[in-house]
């Protein structure tokens, strides 16, 4: 059996799906690395919504997917970029997501960290930005989850230089009751964050970032770096204070960054570990045994899929992530909050299916093939 997929440059080509999925039984948490998957949300396809309106979330399916990740020993990074934070999911929806997911994590013994930002404040003064951060910080802490301090569009728009970042983050770290994860999200993921930490010069921005950490090392569990620049991440992690982790957010170079070198390694907080969850867990458990070759043999072949999903405009990678969740049977539809299922072309989605199928990521390849064919039919591709 073959399936007709859009070919590069136009037309159609035949593809023969694999019939044997990669069988990956649930495992316990990795021992040598902390691994968090940034998880997507499942939209309610029956809700009468429109782009720009409040997100309608299918809570049962959304929480079921988190249980899937926890069952494979992964932690969940909640209400982050992958959950369409600021791209369809507003703060009201994110706050409910945080509360529900944190309660679910307690029920099943899963690890969870949640994003706190300022996305309910379009713009404001520095005191208003601090207050907005504090409001979200309180919601996360009250839920019992670890805090991830997300980058703020409002702060990027208001700050006049590095001192403003030092002031705001210093204030927040003093307020935090437990060590937090600081998130540096690059402009490829959110153009509104260009020049974060007070400079478009990444070398200068890095110095400010390190100054924030050095002033409060006891309040920083780790840093999540999403700049898609492996060299810069390695240089940064070598300069972190002792005890402060580096969580890679580099969806292009994660195998070598997680493996590390003689001077250290990165932990992981990755959107690509949403579709790769079971395989990623198996790979890191292999690394736990000291088998770096086996680790790379499992994870290296996934990079082509990740690079495809995260190709520019990178911020639309969520569309491919949700497509793969639908094809894998984790949800019953390919609908996204804010209508973001339309953000990638049919050839892009078809290639995502092909790459994921080649890796054996679909537990039921026949279901994935049937669903892909239905999507192709809707787009006018003849069977």
C-alpha positions in Angstrom: 0.0 0.0 0.0 1.2 3.5 -0.9 0.0 7.0 -0.2 0.3 9.9 -2.6 2.1 12.9 -1.1 2.8 16.3 -2.5 6.2 16.3 -4.2 8.9 19.0 -4.0 8.2 21.5 -6.8 4.7 20.4 -7.3 2.8 17.2 -8.3 2.4 14.0 -6.4 4.7 11.1 -5.5 4.1 7.7 -4.1 5.2 6.9 -0.5 5.1 3.5 1.1 4.4 3.8 4.9 6.1 1.5 7.3 4.0 -1.1 9.0 6.0 -1.8 12.1 6.0 0.9 14.8 8.9 1.5 17.2 7.7 -0.3 20.3 8.6 1.8 23.3 7.3 0.7 26.7 6.9 3.3 29.5 10.1 3.7 31.6 11.0 5.5 34.8 12.5 9.0 34.8 16.1 9.4 33.4 18.8 9.5 36.1 21.6 11.4 34.5 19.6 14.3 32.9 16.5 16.2 33.8 14.2 16.0 30.8 11.1 18.2 30.4 8.8 18.1 27.4 7.0 21.4 26.5 3.5 20.0 25.8 0.9 21.2 23.4 -2.8 21.8 24.2 -5.7 20.0 22.5 -8.4 22.4 21.2 -12.1 21.7 21.6 -13.2 21.2 17.9 -16.9 21.7 18.8 -16.4 25.2 20.3 -17.8 28.1 18.3 -14.7 30.2 18.4 -12.8 32.6 16.2 -9.1 33.6 15.9 -8.3 36.2 18.5 -11.0 35.0 20.9 -10.5 33.0 24.1 -9.1 29.6 23.6 -11.4 26.6 23.8 -9.5 23.6 25.2 -10.4 20.0 25.4 -9.2 19.4 28.9 -9.6 15.7 29.0 -7.5 15.1 25.9 -5.0 17.8 27.0 -4.5 16.1 30.4 -4.4 12.6 28.9 -1.4 13.7 26.7 0.4 14.9 29.8 -0.2 11.5 31.5 1.3 9.9 28.4 4.5 12.0 28.8 4.7 11.3 32.5 4.2 7.6 31.9 7.5 7.6 29.9 9.4 9.3 32.7 9.4 12.8 31.2 8.6 15.9 33.1 6.2 18.4 31.6 7.0 22.1 30.9 3.5 23.6 31.0 1.9 26.7 29.6 4.9 27.4 27.5 5.5 28.4 23.8 4.5 24.9 22.7 1.1 25.3 24.3 0.6 28.3 22.0 1.1 30.7 24.9 0.7 34.2 23.3 -0.4 32.5 20.0 -3.9 31.5 20.8 -3.8 30.7 24.5 -4.3 33.8 26.6 -3.4 34.1 30.3 -6.9 33.1 31.5 -6.6 29.8 29.6 -3.0 29.4 30.7 -3.8 29.9 34.3 -6.5 27.2 34.1 -4.1 24.9 32.3 -1.5 25.4 35.0 -4.0 24.6 37.8 -5.4 21.5 36.1 -2.0 20.1 35.0 -0.4 20.7 38.4 -3.2 18.9 40.1 -2.9 16.0 37.6 0.9 15.9 38.2 0.3 15.6 41.9 -2.2 12.8 41.3 0.2 10.7 39.2 3.5 11.7 40.7 4.7 13.6 37.6 7.2 16.4 37.5 5.9 19.7 36.3 7.2 23.2 35.8 5.0 26.1 34.5 5.5 29.3 32.7 5.0 32.7 34.4 5.1 35.8 32.3 3.3 39.0 31.6 1.1 38.1 28.6 -2.0 39.6 30.2 -0.3 43.0 30.0 0.0 44.3 26.5 2.3 47.1 27.6 3.1 49.0 30.7 5.6 50.7 33.0 8.3 48.7 34.8 6.3 48.7 38.0 3.3 47.4 36.1 5.5 44.7 34.5 6.8 43.6 37.8 3.2 43.4 39.2 2.1 41.4 36.2 4.9 38.9 36.6 4.1 38.6 40.4 0.5 37.8 39.6 1.5 34.9 37.4 4.3 33.8 39.7 1.8 33.5 42.5 -0.6 31.3 40.4 2.2 28.9 39.5 3.6 28.7 43.1 0.1 28.2 44.5 -0.4 25.3 42.1 2.6 23.6 43.6 4.6 23.6 40.3 8.1 24.9 39.7 8.2 28.3 38.1 9.7 29.0 34.7 10.2 32.8 34.3 9.3 33.4 30.7 10.5 36.3 28.6 8.2 39.2 28.5 7.1 41.1 25.4 6.0 44.0 27.6 9.5 44.2 29.1 11.2 43.9 25.7 9.1 46.9 24.5 9.6 49.0 27.7 13.1 48.4 28.9 15.7 51.0 27.9 18.7 48.9 28.7 20.3 46.1 30.7 19.6 47.8 34.1 15.9 47.5 33.6 16.2 43.7 33.2 18.5 43.5 36.2 15.9 45.4 38.2 12.9 43.4 37.1 14.4 40.0 37.3 16.2 40.8 40.6 12.9 41.8 42.1 11.2 38.6 40.9 14.0 36.3 42.1 13.8 37.8 45.5 10.1 37.2 45.5 10.3 33.5 44.4 9.9 31.0 47.2 11.8 28.3 45.4 14.5 28.3 42.7 13.1 29.0 39.2 14.1 28.3 35.6 14.9 31.4 33.6 13.9 31.2 30.0 15.7 33.1 27.2 13.5 32.7 24.1 15.1 34.0 20.9 13.4 36.2 18.3 13.1 33.2 15.9 10.4 31.9 18.3 8.9 35.3 19.0 10.0 38.4 17.0 8.7 40.7 19.8 11.6 39.5 22.0 14.3 40.8 19.7 16.9 42.6 21.8 16.0 40.9 25.0 18.3 41.5 28.0 18.9 45.0 26.7 20.8 44.4 23.5 20.5 42.9 20.0 24.2 42.0 20.4 24.0 38.5 21.8 27.4 38.7 23.4 26.2 41.8 25.4 22.9 40.2 26.1 24.6 37.1 27.5 26.6 39.2 29.9 23.4 40.8 31.3 21.8 37.3 31.5 24.8 36.0 33.5 24.7 39.1 35.7 21.1 38.3 36.7 22.0 34.8 37.6 25.2 35.7 39.5 23.2 38.1 41.7 20.8 35.4 42.8 22.4 31.9 42.1 20.4 30.4 45.0 17.1 31.3 43.3 18.0 29.9 39.9 17.6 26.2 39.4 18.6 26.5 35.8 18.3 28.4 32.5 16.5 27.4 29.4 18.2 28.7 26.2 16.2 28.8 23.0 18.6 30.5 20.5 19.3 27.6 18.1 23.0 28.3 18.5 24.9 25.3 20.0 28.2 27.0 20.3 26.7 29.9 22.3 24.8 27.5 24.5 28.0 25.5 25.4 29.9 28.7 26.1 27.0 29.9 28.4 26.7 26.7 30.3 30.4 26.7 31.0 30.0 30.0 32.7 27.0 29.2 34.9 27.5 29.2 38.7 28.0 25.8 40.2 24.6 24.1 40.7 22.8 26.1 38.0 21.6 23.8 35.3 21.5 24.5 31.6 18.3 23.2 29.9 18.7 23.1 26.2 15.9 24.5 24.2 17.8 24.0 20.9 15.6 21.9 18.7 18.4 21.7 16.1 21.3 20.4 18.1 19.8 18.6 21.1 21.6 15.2 20.8 25.1 16.6 21.1 24.1 19.2 23.7 22.5 16.6 26.0 25.4 14.2 25.5 27.8 17.0 26.5 31.6 17.0 26.6 34.4 16.7 29.1 33.3 20.0 30.7 29.6 19.3 31.2 26.2 18.7 29.5 22.8 20.2 29.0 19.6 19.0 30.5 16.5 19.3 28.3 13.4 21.4 28.0 12.3 20.9 24.5 9.2 21.3 22.3 10.4 18.5 20.0 10.1 16.1 22.9 6.3 16.5 22.6 6.2 14.2 19.5 9.4 12.4 20.4 8.5 11.7 24.1 8.8 7.9 24.3 11.8 7.8 22.0 13.6 10.6 23.8 13.0 8.9 27.1 14.5 5.7 25.8 17.5 7.5 24.4 18.3 9.3 27.7 17.8 6.1 29.7 20.4 4.6 27.4 22.7 7.5 28.1 22.2 6.8 31.8 24.1 3.5 31.3 27.1 5.3 29.8 26.2 4.1 26.3 26.7 7.4 24.4 26.8 5.5 21.1 23.5 3.9 21.7 22.1 7.3 22.8 23.2 9.0 19.6 21.9 6.1 17.4 18.5 6.6 18.9 18.3 10.4 18.9 20.4 11.5 15.9 17.9 10.3 13.3 15.2 12.5 14.9 17.0 15.7 14.1 15.8 15.8 10.5 12.2 15.8 11.7 12.9 18.5 14.3 14.7 20.7 11.8 11.7 20.3 9.5 9.1 21.2 12.1 11.1 24.2 13.4 12.1 25.6 10.0 11.3 29.4 9.5 8.9 30.8 10.5 10.0 28.8 13.5 7.2 30.0 15.8 4.7 27.9 13.7 6.4 24.6 14.7 3.4 24.0 16.9 1.3 23.1 13.8 3.5 20.2 13.0 3.6 19.1 16.6 -0.2 18.9 16.8 -0.4 17.2 13.4 1.8 14.4 14.7 -0.2 14.1 17.9 -3.4 13.6 15.8 -1.7 11.1 13.5 -0.3 9.2 16.5 -3.8 8.9 18.0 -3.3 11.2 21.0 -6.3 13.3 19.9 -9.2 12.8 17.6 -8.8 15.8 15.3 -6.4 18.3 13.7 -7.8 21.5 15.1 -5.8 24.1 17.1 -6.6 27.0 19.2 -6.6 30.2 17.2 -7.0 28.2 14.0 -3.3 27.7 13.8 -3.7 24.4 12.0 -3.6 26.5 8.9 -0.2 28.0 9.6 1.8 25.4 7.6 1.4 24.3 4.0 0.2 20.8 2.9 3.7 19.9 1.5 5.2 20.8 4.9 2.7 18.7 6.8 3.1 15.8 4.3 6.9 15.8 4.9 6.4 15.9 8.6 4.2 12.7 8.3 6.8 11.0 6.2 9.7 11.8 8.5 7.8 10.7 11.6 6.6 7.6 10.0 10.1 6.7 8.9 11.2 7.0 12.6 8.4 4.6 13.7 6.7 7.3 15.9 3.1 6.2 15.1 1.9 3.5 17.5 -0.7 2.5 14.8 0.8 3.2 11.4 -2.5 2.3 9.6 -4.4 4.9 11.7 -1.7 7.5 10.9 -1.9 6.6 7.2 -5.7 6.8 7.2 -5.8 10.1 8.9 -3.1 11.5 6.6 -5.1 10.4 3.6 -8.2 12.2 5.0 -6.2 15.4 5.4 -4.9 15.1 1.8 -8.5 14.5 0.6 -9.7 17.7 2.2 -6.9 19.5 0.4 -8.0 18.1 -3.0 -5.4 15.3 -3.4 -7.0 12.4 -5.2 -6.7 9.0 -3.6 
